[in-house]
Amino acid sequence: MNLVFLGPPGAGKGTIAKEAKVFYSIPHISTGDLFRAEQEKGSELGNKVKAIIASGQLVPDEITIEMVRQRLSQDDTKNGFILDGFPRTIAQADALAGIVDLDYVVNFVVDKDAVIKRISGRRFCKSTGRTYHVIYNPPKVEGIDDETGEPLYQREDDAPERVATRLEVYEKSTAPLIAYYRDKGLLVDVDASPAPETVLENMKKALTK
Ligand code: AP5
């Protein structure tokens, strides 16, 4: 199954993708995670995108499209994939259409207040990428990853002023993809406001219709 997860920053796309990839036995490809991994490695790409990501703006289309093209050429995507955070512009969506056919585009619907609460409480482990929330999904010991015992961090782009920019960028550049994919008959709306278990179950039901 070839899936795209669409939705505002902090909607819970990554959280649901981590469960859905196991259920559907397909890889979870998050462009945000790929960029963060490049930054951790200190690669040329990572250094190039660091300031852009920290500012809350989008990485240029040509860089992002090429990275996704390369990832989708890998063997593990033959039986499907979850693309999380890509496409984010009409140009990216047009490019994706030239690479693969999609089965569904899942639109995670949640209001702005909820995403701000989710983003402001998010913490993550740098080495594993595991994500927590200080209230909704706290670690066993505050500030410490459950499995590695390493400290948890807040993403630089999760600072309040960056979140405002990311939400503006989402409205301007990414929200138009909702109509784009609805017109193509690919869009499935999923209410992302309940707890993750409920969101996952609702999505699974919606994808069998
Ligand atoms: P990216 O990493 O993709 O960030 P994003 O889209 O802003 O999405 P998030 O990771 O913030 O949110 P999410 O929906 O995955 O939420 P999560 O599950 O973590 O991109 C970062 C940057 O990279 C971009 O700003 C851009 O610069 C660049 N980039 C990436 N892709 C690009 C592209 N295609 N083109 C150009 N640039 C690109 O959940 C959030 C929190 O809420 C967590 O703490 C979680 O525990 C909690 N939570 C989740 N679900 C629930 C729930 N149902 N109830 C309660 N709490 C919940």
Residues whose N, C-alpha, C, O or C-beta is under 5 A from the ligand:
A	BS01	AP5	G7 P8 P9 G10 A11 G12 K13 G14 T15 T31 G32 D33 I52 I53 G56 Q57 L58 V59 T64 D84 G85 F86 P87 R88 R118 I119 G121 R122 R123 T131 Y132 H133 Y136 N137 A192 S193 P194 A195 P196
